[in-house]
Amino acid sequence: MRIVIAEDLLLLREGMVRLLTDTGHTVVAAVGTAPALLDAAAEHRPDLCVVDVRLPPGFRDEGLRAALRLRAGDPSARVLIVSQYVERAYAAELLADGRGGVGYLLKDRVTALDDFLDAVERVAGGGTALDPEVVRQLFARGSRDRGIDGLTPREREVLGLMAQGLSNSAICAALHLAPVSVEKHITSIFVKLDLPPADDANRRVRAVLAYLNER
């Protein structure tokens, strides 16, 4: 996999380069600013960009804005955002186009090597990957949406794991459920959130987005 990294902290940037290189990936560019990210993505057309939310010069949301520009200009662009804090609006904005191929991890998760590498593979493959802490904090807040309110506790568990980007088989393993049970829960979630039949991957993203938008 060919990867571009945009991270202003040198030690973290070099650490990600080493980890990804050691696990068989190719880091085609490692940069520290949003303009450099856009230039590197245009030059190398990577399979994935790993991007810090806050980059120079303002250290606000320059990285996120650059990532959104990449996805607006190239529907196939895959972006894994890393952040120091849980910022729900950023996760929702990334998911808003409903295409998948996006992720949002806290920087602490980057040091959990298996979790980080799993998110890299999942996002590059067109799926989603949300940090479990992001999901936990979102579920801890009150919902204002009747569709979300109508979910059973088990359906909320399933939706939370969907938000992390887990596949049906991974949800089965996490909750010790049979595949048919997980499929029934997911179908019920789609019905309660008024998501009509469509591409299943797209419906999963839209279900997660509905959940994020109401927190």
Residue frames as a rotation matrix with the C-alpha (Angstrom) as fourth column:
MET 1
0.575 0.818 0.000 0.00
0.818 -0.575 0.000 0.00
0.000 0.000 -1.000 0.00
ARG 2
-0.461 -0.698 0.548 1.28
0.691 -0.670 -0.272 3.50
0.557 0.253 0.791 -0.89
ILE 3
0.466 0.623 -0.629 0.70
0.883 -0.284 0.373 6.01
0.054 -0.729 -0.682 1.91
VAL 4
-0.243 -0.451 0.859 1.14
0.197 -0.890 -0.411 9.74
0.950 0.070 0.305 2.52
ILE 5
0.086 0.196 -0.977 1.49
0.993 0.063 0.100 10.93
0.081 -0.978 -0.190 6.13
ALA 6
-0.091 -0.078 0.993 0.71
0.116 -0.991 -0.067 14.51
0.989 0.110 0.099 7.22
GLU 7
0.749 0.193 -0.634 1.77
0.625 0.114 0.773 15.06
0.221 -0.975 -0.035 10.84
ASP 8
0.647 -0.490 0.584 3.64
-0.282 -0.866 -0.414 18.06
0.708 0.103 -0.698 12.24
LEU 9
0.657 -0.428 0.621 5.15
-0.645 0.108 0.757 16.24
-0.391 -0.897 -0.205 15.25
LEU 10
0.063 -0.730 -0.681 8.43
-0.934 0.197 -0.298 14.85
0.352 0.655 -0.669 13.94
LEU 11
-0.762 -0.419 0.494 8.69
-0.599 0.746 -0.291 11.94
-0.247 -0.518 -0.819 16.38
LEU 12
0.004 0.851 0.525 5.15
-0.202 0.515 -0.833 10.74
-0.979 -0.102 0.174 15.71
ARG 13
0.661 0.218 -0.718 5.55
-0.713 -0.113 -0.691 11.22
-0.232 0.969 0.081 11.97
GLU 14
-0.242 -0.851 -0.466 8.78
-0.898 0.379 -0.224 9.23
0.367 0.364 -0.856 11.88
GLY 15
-0.653 0.064 0.754 7.28
-0.465 0.753 -0.467 6.59
-0.598 -0.655 -0.462 14.15
MET 16
0.453 0.879 0.147 4.37
-0.318 0.313 -0.895 6.05
-0.833 0.359 0.421 11.75
VAL 17
0.441 -0.379 -0.814 6.77
-0.881 -0.010 -0.473 5.92
0.171 0.925 -0.339 8.81
ARG 18
-0.632 -0.768 0.101 8.82
-0.770 0.608 -0.196 3.22
0.089 -0.202 -0.975 10.53
LEU 19
-0.384 0.562 0.733 5.78
-0.315 0.666 -0.676 1.19
-0.868 -0.490 -0.079 11.59
LEU 20
0.654 0.723 -0.223 4.14
-0.430 0.113 -0.896 1.26
-0.622 0.682 0.385 8.18
THR 21
0.225 -0.669 -0.708 7.39
-0.927 0.077 -0.368 0.52
0.301 0.739 -0.603 6.38
ASP 22
-0.716 -0.558 0.419 8.19
-0.682 0.687 -0.250 -2.38
-0.148 -0.465 -0.873 8.69
THR 23
-0.228 0.724 0.651 4.77
-0.085 0.652 -0.754 -3.91
-0.970 -0.228 -0.087 8.01
GLY 24
-0.404 -0.097 0.910 5.21
0.719 0.581 0.381 -3.92
-0.566 0.808 -0.165 4.25
HIS 25
0.724 0.684 0.089 3.73
0.610 -0.575 -0.545 -0.58
-0.322 0.448 -0.834 3.20
THR 26
-0.324 -0.798 0.508 5.41
0.922 -0.387 -0.019 2.19
0.212 0.462 0.861 1.23
VAL 27
0.424 0.373 -0.825 5.34
0.564 -0.822 -0.081 5.71
-0.708 -0.431 -0.559 2.64
VAL 28
0.201 -0.309 0.930 5.70
0.951 -0.166 -0.261 7.83
0.235 0.937 0.260 -0.49
ALA 29
-0.275 -0.310 0.910 5.73
0.074 -0.950 -0.302 11.13
0.959 -0.016 0.284 1.43
ALA 30
0.152 0.279 -0.948 5.78
0.980 0.085 0.182 12.28
0.131 -0.957 -0.260 5.06
VAL 31
-0.372 -0.189 0.909 5.00
0.372 -0.927 -0.041 15.98
0.850 0.323 0.415 5.45
GLY 32
-0.665 0.003 -0.747 4.19
0.743 -0.105 -0.661 18.47
-0.080 -0.995 0.067 8.19
THR 33
-0.727 0.435 -0.532 1.73
-0.287 -0.896 -0.340 20.97
-0.624 -0.094 0.776 6.66
ALA 34
0.214 0.919 0.330 -1.62
0.158 0.300 -0.941 20.94
-0.964 0.254 -0.081 4.88
PRO 35
0.603 -0.012 -0.798 -0.30
-0.724 -0.429 -0.540 22.48
-0.336 0.903 -0.267 1.62
ALA 36
-0.501 -0.850 -0.164 2.44
-0.856 0.460 0.234 19.87
-0.123 0.257 -0.958 1.54
LEU 37
-0.446 0.452 0.772 -0.19
0.019 0.868 -0.497 17.14
-0.895 -0.207 -0.396 1.99
LEU 38
0.630 0.754 -0.188 -2.17
-0.143 -0.126 -0.982 18.40
-0.764 0.645 0.029 -1.01
ASP 39
0.283 -0.615 -0.736 0.98
-0.956 -0.239 -0.169 18.58
-0.072 0.751 -0.656 -3.12
ALA 40
-0.707 -0.605 0.366 2.09
-0.607 0.785 0.125 15.08
-0.363 -0.134 -0.922 -2.09
ALA 41
-0.102 0.760 0.642 -1.34
0.102 0.650 -0.753 13.58
-0.990 -0.012 -0.143 -2.76
ALA 42
0.748 0.374 -0.548 -1.46
-0.440 -0.339 -0.831 15.18
-0.497 0.863 -0.089 -6.22
GLU 43
-0.006 -0.865 -0.502 2.03
-1.000 0.011 -0.006 13.94
0.010 0.502 -0.865 -7.05
HIS 44
-0.836 -0.515 0.190 1.83
-0.538 0.837 -0.097 10.39
-0.109 -0.184 -0.977 -5.71
ARG 45
0.015 0.931 -0.366 -1.89
-0.800 0.231 0.554 9.47
0.600 0.284 0.748 -5.87
PRO 46
-0.839 -0.482 0.253 -1.54
-0.529 0.613 -0.587 7.31
0.128 -0.626 -0.769 -2.72
ASP 47
-0.441 0.678 -0.588 -3.82
0.334 0.732 0.594 4.50
0.833 0.066 -0.549 -1.61
LEU 48
0.537 0.571 -0.621 -4.27
0.789 -0.081 0.609 6.24
0.298 -0.817 -0.494 1.76
CYS 49
-0.214 -0.554 0.804 -3.49
-0.050 -0.816 -0.576 9.52
0.975 -0.164 0.147 3.50
VAL 50
0.173 0.171 -0.970 -2.95
0.948 0.237 0.211 9.55
0.266 -0.956 -0.121 7.28
VAL 51
-0.234 -0.126 0.964 -3.66
0.288 -0.956 -0.055 13.12
0.929 0.265 0.260 8.39
ASP 52
-0.681 0.002 -0.732 -3.49
0.715 -0.217 -0.665 15.05
-0.160 -0.976 0.146 11.66
VAL 53
0.424 0.901 0.089 -6.52
0.905 -0.423 -0.039 17.33
0.002 0.098 -0.995 12.18
ARG 54
0.935 -0.065 -0.349 -4.41
0.041 -0.957 0.288 20.27
-0.353 -0.283 -0.892 13.34
LEU 55
0.238 -0.865 0.441 -1.51
0.970 0.237 -0.059 21.30
-0.054 0.442 0.896 11.12
PRO 56
-0.439 -0.452 -0.776 0.53
0.383 -0.876 0.293 24.49
-0.813 -0.168 0.558 10.67
PRO 57
-0.615 -0.674 0.409 0.16
0.189 -0.629 -0.754 27.37
0.766 -0.387 0.514 10.39
GLY 58
-0.157 0.649 0.744 -3.00
-0.669 -0.624 0.404 27.76
0.727 -0.434 0.532 12.46
PHE 59
-0.950 -0.223 -0.218 -3.12
-0.040 0.780 -0.625 24.41
0.309 -0.585 -0.750 14.26
ARG 60
-0.367 0.903 0.225 -6.94
-0.811 -0.192 -0.553 24.44
-0.456 -0.385 0.802 14.12
ASP 61
0.362 0.549 0.754 -8.44
-0.050 0.819 -0.572 22.20
-0.931 0.169 0.324 11.43
GLU 62
0.079 -0.402 -0.912 -6.08
-0.910 -0.404 0.099 22.67
-0.408 0.822 -0.397 8.48
GLY 63
-0.876 -0.455 0.160 -5.46
-0.375 0.851 0.369 18.95
-0.304 0.263 -0.916 8.15
LEU 64
-0.307 0.858 0.411 -9.15
0.435 0.511 -0.742 18.13
-0.847 -0.049 -0.530 8.11
ARG 65
0.481 0.508 -0.714 -9.89
-0.334 -0.647 -0.685 20.82
-0.810 0.569 -0.142 5.53
ALA 66
-0.343 -0.681 -0.647 -7.12
-0.906 0.057 0.420 19.50
-0.249 0.730 -0.637 3.31
ALA 67
-0.876 0.055 0.479 -8.50
0.056 0.998 -0.011 15.96
-0.479 0.017 -0.878 3.66
LEU 68
0.121 0.992 0.035 -11.97
0.313 -0.005 -0.950 17.14
-0.942 0.126 -0.311 2.67
ARG 69
0.289 -0.102 -0.952 -10.50
-0.774 -0.610 -0.170 18.90
-0.563 0.786 -0.255 -0.36
LEU 70
-0.781 -0.621 -0.060 -8.81
-0.558 0.653 0.512 15.67
-0.279 0.434 -0.857 -1.38
ARG 71
-0.638 0.593 0.491 -12.07
0.445 0.804 -0.394 13.75
-0.628 -0.033 -0.777 -1.16
ALA 72
0.360 0.775 -0.520 -14.01
-0.051 -0.540 -0.840 16.45
-0.932 0.329 -0.155 -2.99
GLY 73
0.127 -0.401 -0.907 -11.53
-0.922 -0.386 0.041 16.37
-0.367 0.831 -0.419 -5.85
ASP 74
-0.576 -0.372 -0.728 -11.09
-0.613 0.786 0.084 12.59
0.541 0.494 -0.681 -5.95
PRO 75
0.423 0.874 0.240 -14.00
-0.834 0.272 0.480 10.31
0.354 -0.403 0.844 -4.94
SER 76
0.663 -0.203 -0.721 -11.58
0.160 0.979 -0.128 7.41
0.731 -0.031 0.681 -4.51
ALA 77
-0.256 -0.820 0.512 -9.37
-0.411 -0.387 -0.825 9.23
0.875 -0.422 -0.238 -1.97
ARG 78
0.514 0.316 -0.798 -8.99
0.521 0.624 0.582 7.34
0.682 -0.715 0.156 1.34
VAL 79
-0.152 -0.510 0.847 -8.26
-0.358 -0.770 -0.528 9.36
0.921 -0.384 -0.066 4.47
LEU 80
0.309 0.149 -0.939 -7.48
0.784 0.519 0.340 8.28
0.538 -0.842 0.044 8.03
ILE 81
0.304 -0.110 0.946 -7.65
-0.293 -0.956 -0.017 11.26
0.907 -0.272 -0.323 10.40
VAL 82
-0.069 -0.332 -0.941 -5.73
0.864 0.451 -0.222 11.26
0.498 -0.828 0.256 13.69
SER 83
0.218 0.242 0.945 -6.49
-0.179 -0.942 0.282 13.69
0.959 -0.231 -0.162 16.50
GLN 84
-0.838 -0.545 0.033 -5.53
-0.079 0.062 -0.995 14.35
0.540 -0.836 -0.096 20.10
TYR 85
-0.769 0.614 0.179 -9.16
-0.371 -0.201 -0.907 14.84
-0.520 -0.764 0.382 21.15
VAL 86
-0.479 0.741 0.470 -12.66
0.823 0.565 -0.053 13.56
-0.305 0.361 -0.881 20.41
GLU 87
-0.685 0.283 -0.671 -14.21
-0.351 -0.936 -0.036 16.12
-0.638 0.211 0.741 18.07
ARG 88
-0.177 0.723 0.668 -17.56
0.409 0.671 -0.618 14.82
-0.895 0.163 -0.415 16.85
ALA 89
0.609 0.481 -0.630 -18.11
-0.290 -0.605 -0.742 17.43
-0.738 0.635 -0.229 14.17
TYR 90
-0.240 -0.784 -0.573 -14.98
-0.906 -0.031 0.423 16.31
-0.349 0.620 -0.702 12.35
ALA 91
-0.814 -0.025 0.581 -16.07
0.034 0.995 0.091 12.68
-0.580 0.094 -0.809 12.29
ALA 92
0.175 0.972 0.157 -19.53
0.396 0.077 -0.915 13.63
-0.901 0.222 -0.372 11.03
GLU 93
0.456 -0.033 -0.889 -18.12
-0.630 -0.718 -0.297 15.90
-0.628 0.696 -0.349 8.32
LEU 94
-0.635 -0.760 -0.141 -15.85
-0.671 0.452 0.587 13.16
-0.383 0.467 -0.797 7.04
LEU 95
-0.746 0.385 0.544 -18.73
0.360 0.920 -0.157 10.70
-0.560 0.079 -0.825 6.83
ALA 96
-0.179 0.822 -0.540 -21.18
-0.248 -0.569 -0.784 13.19
-0.952 -0.006 0.306 5.34
ASP 97
-0.313 0.060 -0.948 -20.67
-0.942 -0.145 0.302 12.18
-0.119 0.988 0.102 1.70
GLY 98
0.533 0.673 0.512 -21.64
-0.662 0.709 -0.243 8.59
-0.527 -0.209 0.824 2.53
ARG 99
0.561 -0.324 -0.762 -18.81
-0.673 0.357 -0.648 7.05
0.482 0.876 -0.018 0.51
GLY 100
0.937 -0.347 0.036 -16.73
0.247 0.734 0.633 5.35
-0.246 -0.584 0.774 3.19
GLY 101
0.356 -0.893 0.274 -12.97
0.725 0.079 -0.684 5.15
0.590 0.442 0.676 2.93
VAL 102
0.090 -0.291 0.953 -12.56
-0.405 -0.884 -0.232 7.36
0.910 -0.365 -0.197 6.00
GLY 103
0.242 -0.020 -0.970 -11.43
0.771 0.611 0.179 6.91
0.589 -0.791 0.164 9.58
TYR 104
0.345 -0.121 0.931 -10.96
-0.472 -0.879 0.061 8.91
0.811 -0.460 -0.361 12.77
LEU 105
0.389 -0.313 -0.866 -8.54
0.688 0.724 0.048 7.71
0.612 -0.615 0.498 15.43
LEU 106
0.962 -0.230 0.148 -7.25
-0.267 -0.669 0.694 9.29
-0.060 -0.707 -0.705 18.60
LYS 107
0.307 -0.929 -0.209 -3.47
-0.724 -0.086 -0.684 9.55
0.617 0.361 -0.699 18.64
ASP 108
-0.105 -0.306 0.946 -3.31
-0.888 0.457 0.049 7.20
-0.448 -0.835 -0.320 21.61
ARG 109
0.742 0.474 0.474 -4.67
-0.223 0.841 -0.492 4.50
-0.632 0.259 0.730 19.30
VAL 110
0.697 -0.553 -0.457 -1.70
-0.564 -0.029 -0.825 4.95
0.443 0.833 -0.333 16.97
THR 111
-0.324 -0.863 0.387 0.50
-0.929 0.214 -0.301 3.43
0.177 -0.457 -0.872 19.69
ALA 112
0.094 0.400 0.912 -1.83
-0.368 0.865 -0.341 0.41
-0.925 -0.304 0.229 19.84
LEU 113
-0.663 -0.598 -0.450 -0.14
-0.537 -0.038 0.843 -1.03
-0.521 0.801 -0.296 16.79
ASP 114
-0.816 0.387 0.429 -2.66
0.523 0.812 0.260 -3.72
-0.248 0.437 -0.865 15.88
ASP 115
0.182 0.932 -0.312 -5.57
0.645 -0.353 -0.678 -1.26
-0.742 -0.077 -0.665 16.13
PHE 116
0.075 -0.236 -0.969 -3.77
-0.433 -0.883 0.182 1.31
-0.898 0.406 -0.168 14.02
LEU 117
-0.868 -0.473 -0.153 -2.78
-0.351 0.366 0.862 -1.15
-0.352 0.802 -0.483 11.32
ASP 118
-0.517 0.772 0.369 -6.29
0.754 0.615 -0.229 -2.60
-0.404 0.160 -0.901 11.26
ALA 119
0.373 0.656 -0.657 -7.71
0.261 -0.753 -0.603 0.90
-0.890 0.053 -0.452 10.73
VAL 120
-0.356 -0.598 -0.718 -5.19
-0.595 -0.447 0.668 1.55
-0.720 0.665 -0.197 7.94
GLU 121
-0.970 -0.024 0.241 -6.26
0.140 0.757 0.638 -1.61
-0.198 0.653 -0.731 6.10
ARG 122
-0.233 0.972 0.041 -9.96
0.807 0.217 -0.549 -1.02
-0.542 -0.095 -0.835 6.69
VAL 123
0.327 0.345 -0.880 -10.00
-0.053 -0.923 -0.382 2.58
-0.943 0.172 -0.284 5.46
ALA 124
-0.577 -0.613 -0.540 -7.77
-0.596 -0.136 0.791 1.85
-0.559 0.778 -0.287 2.47
GLY 125
-0.912 0.266 0.314 -10.24
0.376 0.847 0.376 -0.90
-0.166 0.460 -0.872 1.55
GLY 126
-0.642 0.673 0.366 -13.13
-0.024 -0.495 0.869 1.57
0.766 0.549 0.334 1.44
GLY 127
0.106 0.689 -0.717 -14.52
0.805 0.364 0.469 0.95
0.584 -0.626 -0.516 4.91
THR 128
0.438 0.055 0.898 -14.76
-0.355 -0.906 0.229 3.16
0.826 -0.419 -0.377 7.99
ALA 129
-0.064 -0.485 -0.872 -12.82
0.771 0.531 -0.352 3.14
0.634 -0.695 0.340 11.25
LEU 130
0.378 0.219 0.899 -13.89
-0.353 -0.864 0.359 5.20
0.856 -0.453 -0.250 14.25
ASP 131
-0.702 -0.710 0.060 -11.93
-0.268 0.185 -0.946 5.11
0.660 -0.680 -0.320 17.49
PRO 132
-0.204 0.648 -0.734 -13.80
0.715 0.611 0.340 3.19
0.669 -0.455 -0.588 20.23
GLU 133
-0.603 -0.045 -0.796 -13.40
0.695 -0.520 -0.497 6.21
-0.392 -0.853 0.345 22.53
VAL 134
-0.930 0.342 -0.137 -15.10
-0.362 -0.785 0.502 8.42
0.064 0.516 0.854 19.94
VAL 135
-0.362 0.826 -0.433 -17.98
0.027 0.473 0.880 5.94
0.932 0.307 -0.193 19.80
ARG 136
-0.345 0.205 -0.916 -18.14
0.896 0.361 -0.257 5.67
0.278 -0.910 -0.308 23.61
GLN 137
-0.832 -0.020 -0.554 -18.36
0.288 -0.869 -0.402 9.43
-0.473 -0.494 0.729 24.09
LEU 138
-0.802 0.580 -0.142 -20.98
-0.449 -0.431 0.783 9.80
0.393 0.692 0.606 21.40
PHE 139
-0.209 0.745 -0.634 -23.18
0.342 0.663 0.666 7.12
0.916 -0.078 -0.394 22.95
ALA 140
-0.573 -0.057 -0.818 -22.76
0.820 -0.040 -0.571 8.76
0.000 -0.998 0.070 26.37
ARG 141
-0.948 0.240 -0.209 -24.58
-0.231 -0.971 -0.069 11.85
-0.219 -0.017 0.976 25.15
GLY 142
-0.226 0.955 0.193 -28.35
0.094 0.218 -0.971 12.11
-0.970 -0.201 -0.139 24.97
SER 143
-0.833 0.008 0.553 -30.04
0.547 0.159 0.822 11.51
-0.081 0.987 -0.136 21.63
ARG 144
-0.514 0.686 -0.515 -32.58
-0.387 -0.721 -0.575 13.87
-0.766 -0.096 0.636 20.12
ASP 145
-0.558 0.247 -0.792 -33.56
-0.790 0.131 0.598 11.58
0.252 0.960 0.122 17.26
ARG 146
0.288 0.784 0.551 -36.57
-0.883 0.440 -0.165 9.32
-0.372 -0.438 0.818 17.61
GLY 147
0.708 -0.073 -0.703 -35.03
-0.411 0.766 -0.494 6.73
0.574 0.639 0.512 15.30
ILE 148
-0.403 -0.906 -0.129 -31.97
-0.288 0.259 -0.922 6.41
0.868 -0.335 -0.366 17.50
ASP 149
-0.473 0.292 0.831 -34.16
-0.879 -0.092 -0.468 6.41
-0.060 -0.952 0.301 20.61
GLY 150
0.557 0.827 -0.078 -36.09
-0.830 0.550 -0.094 3.49
-0.035 0.118 0.992 19.14
LEU 151
0.029 -0.624 -0.781 -33.07
-0.455 0.687 -0.566 1.21
0.890 0.372 -0.264 19.03
THR 152
0.943 0.227 -0.242 -32.84
0.069 0.578 0.813 -1.57
0.324 -0.784 0.530 21.58
PRO 153
0.620 -0.763 0.184 -29.74
-0.547 -0.252 0.798 -1.78
-0.562 -0.596 -0.574 23.81
ARG 154
0.164 -0.560 0.812 -28.41
0.429 0.782 0.452 -4.63
-0.888 0.274 0.369 21.67
GLU 155
0.639 0.112 0.761 -29.02
0.764 -0.210 -0.611 -2.65
0.091 0.971 -0.220 18.47
ARG 156
0.930 -0.354 0.096 -27.10
-0.365 -0.922 0.132 0.25
0.042 -0.158 -0.987 20.00
GLU 157
0.313 -0.843 0.437 -24.22
-0.200 0.391 0.898 -2.11
-0.928 -0.369 -0.046 20.71
VAL 158
0.233 -0.172 0.957 -24.27
0.824 0.558 -0.100 -3.31
-0.517 0.812 0.271 17.12
LEU 159
0.868 0.126 0.481 -24.44
0.397 -0.758 -0.518 0.24
0.299 0.640 -0.707 15.75
GLY 160
0.774 -0.634 0.015 -21.54
-0.470 -0.558 0.684 1.23
-0.425 -0.536 -0.729 17.99
LEU 161
0.033 -0.766 0.642 -19.42
0.189 0.636 0.748 -1.55
-0.981 0.097 0.166 16.53
MET 162
0.485 0.190 0.853 -20.55
0.869 0.004 -0.495 -0.60
-0.097 0.982 -0.163 13.03
ALA 163
0.994 -0.099 0.035 -19.33
-0.097 -0.994 -0.053 2.93
0.040 0.050 -0.998 13.81
GLN 164
0.332 -0.926 0.178 -15.92
-0.372 0.046 0.927 1.50
-0.867 -0.374 -0.329 14.63
GLY 165
0.043 -0.261 -0.964 -15.98
-0.999 -0.040 -0.034 -0.09
-0.030 0.964 -0.263 11.17
LEU 166
-0.612 -0.297 0.733 -16.34
-0.415 0.910 0.022 -3.73
-0.673 -0.290 -0.680 12.21
SER 167
-0.667 0.361 -0.652 -17.65
-0.536 0.375 0.756 -6.23
0.517 0.854 -0.057 9.70
ASN 168
0.438 0.898 0.045 -20.60
-0.737 0.330 0.590 -8.51
0.515 -0.292 0.806 10.45
SER 169
0.486 -0.292 -0.824 -18.27
0.313 0.938 -0.148 -11.38
0.816 -0.186 0.547 11.32
ALA 170
-0.653 -0.753 0.078 -16.24
0.241 -0.305 -0.921 -9.17
0.718 -0.583 0.381 13.67
ILE 171
-0.314 0.644 0.698 -19.46
-0.844 -0.526 0.106 -8.01
0.435 -0.555 0.709 15.36
CYS 172
0.645 0.511 -0.569 -20.47
-0.270 0.848 0.456 -11.67
0.715 -0.141 0.684 15.80
ALA 173
-0.009 -0.756 -0.654 -17.16
0.582 0.528 -0.618 -12.35
0.813 -0.386 0.435 17.56
ALA 174
-0.771 -0.347 0.535 -17.32
-0.126 -0.739 -0.662 -9.23
0.625 -0.577 0.526 19.73
LEU 175
-0.280 0.776 0.565 -20.88
-0.948 -0.317 -0.033 -9.85
0.153 -0.545 0.824 20.95
HIS 176
-0.919 -0.123 0.375 -20.84
-0.202 0.963 -0.178 -13.66
-0.339 -0.240 -0.910 20.80
LEU 177
0.113 0.987 -0.116 -23.81
-0.531 -0.039 -0.847 -13.71
-0.840 0.158 0.519 18.43
ALA 178
-0.088 -0.031 0.996 -24.69
0.654 0.752 0.081 -15.94
-0.751 0.659 -0.046 15.50
PRO 179
-0.939 -0.327 0.102 -24.39
0.279 -0.560 0.780 -14.34
-0.199 0.761 0.617 12.03
VAL 180
-0.348 0.879 0.325 -28.16
0.679 -0.002 0.734 -14.50
0.646 0.476 -0.597 11.50
SER 181
0.354 0.470 -0.808 -28.71
0.913 -0.359 0.191 -12.56
-0.201 -0.806 -0.557 14.74
VAL 182
-0.456 -0.597 -0.660 -26.32
0.384 -0.801 0.459 -9.80
-0.803 -0.044 0.594 13.72
GLU 183
-0.907 0.149 0.393 -27.96
0.360 -0.208 0.910 -9.59
0.218 0.967 0.134 10.30
LYS 184
0.058 0.994 -0.089 -31.38
0.877 -0.008 0.480 -9.23
0.476 -0.106 -0.873 11.93
HIS 185
0.204 -0.045 -0.978 -30.14
0.743 -0.644 0.184 -6.48
-0.638 -0.764 -0.097 14.25
ILE 186
-0.780 -0.569 -0.261 -28.58
0.251 -0.666 0.702 -4.56
-0.574 0.482 0.662 11.36
THR 187
-0.636 0.640 0.430 -31.73
0.563 0.004 0.827 -4.89
0.527 0.768 -0.363 9.27
SER 188
0.329 0.780 -0.532 -33.76
0.939 -0.208 0.275 -3.57
0.104 -0.590 -0.801 12.21
ILE 189
-0.211 -0.496 -0.842 -31.37
0.528 -0.783 0.329 -0.63
-0.822 -0.375 0.428 12.60
PHE 190
-0.959 -0.156 0.235 -31.79
0.279 -0.402 0.872 0.26
-0.041 0.902 0.429 8.92
VAL 191
-0.215 0.964 0.159 -35.58
0.752 0.059 0.656 0.11
0.623 0.261 -0.737 9.24
LYS 192
0.390 0.395 -0.832 -35.71
0.892 -0.385 0.236 2.22
-0.227 -0.834 -0.503 12.43
LEU 193
-0.321 -0.576 -0.751 -33.40
0.287 -0.815 0.503 4.84
-0.902 -0.054 0.428 10.94
ASP 194
0.671 0.725 -0.156 -35.51
0.036 -0.242 -0.970 4.90
-0.741 0.645 -0.189 7.75
LEU 195
-0.311 -0.813 -0.493 -32.69
-0.708 -0.148 0.691 3.78
-0.634 0.564 -0.529 5.46
PRO 196
0.702 0.706 -0.088 -34.30
-0.572 0.485 -0.662 2.12
-0.424 0.515 0.745 2.43
PRO 197
0.587 -0.472 0.658 -32.68
0.489 0.854 0.177 -0.77
-0.645 0.218 0.732 0.53
ALA 198
0.835 -0.478 -0.271 -29.48
-0.535 -0.593 -0.602 0.32
0.128 0.648 -0.751 -1.21
ASP 199
0.156 -0.872 -0.464 -25.84
-0.072 0.458 -0.886 -0.64
0.985 0.172 0.008 -1.27
ASP 200
0.738 0.216 -0.640 -25.20
0.539 0.381 0.751 -2.19
0.406 -0.899 0.165 2.16
ALA 201
-0.279 -0.910 -0.308 -21.83
0.953 -0.224 -0.204 -0.46
0.117 -0.350 0.929 2.61
ASN 202
-0.654 0.097 0.750 -23.47
0.109 -0.969 0.221 2.89
0.749 0.227 0.623 1.89
ARG 203
0.446 0.891 0.087 -26.32
-0.032 -0.081 0.996 2.18
0.894 -0.448 -0.008 4.31
ARG 204
0.377 -0.391 -0.840 -23.86
0.901 0.366 0.234 1.31
0.216 -0.845 0.490 7.06
VAL 205
-0.725 -0.678 0.123 -22.13
0.648 -0.731 -0.213 4.67
0.234 -0.075 0.969 6.61
ARG 206
-0.390 0.653 0.649 -25.47
-0.156 -0.741 0.653 6.50
0.908 0.154 0.391 6.55
ALA 207
0.604 0.582 -0.544 -26.59
0.408 0.361 0.839 4.72
0.685 -0.729 -0.019 9.73
VAL 208
-0.072 -0.725 -0.685 -23.40
0.997 -0.065 -0.036 5.78
-0.019 -0.685 0.728 11.51
LEU 209
-0.811 -0.231 0.537 -23.80
0.338 -0.935 0.108 9.32
0.477 0.270 0.836 10.17
ALA 210
0.161 0.946 0.280 -27.39
0.019 -0.287 0.958 9.53
0.987 -0.149 -0.064 11.47
TYR 211
0.607 0.007 -0.794 -26.10
0.737 0.367 0.567 8.48
0.296 -0.930 0.217 14.86
LEU 212
-0.443 -0.866 -0.230 -23.24
0.897 -0.429 -0.109 11.00
-0.004 -0.255 0.967 14.83
ASN 213
-0.603 0.210 0.770 -25.43
0.235 -0.875 0.423 13.88
0.762 0.436 0.478 13.73
GLU 214
0.448 0.877 0.174 -27.68
0.008 -0.198 0.980 13.51
0.894 -0.437 -0.096 16.74
ARG 215
0.570 -0.296 -0.766 -24.96
0.817 0.306 0.489 13.76
0.090 -0.905 0.416 19.39
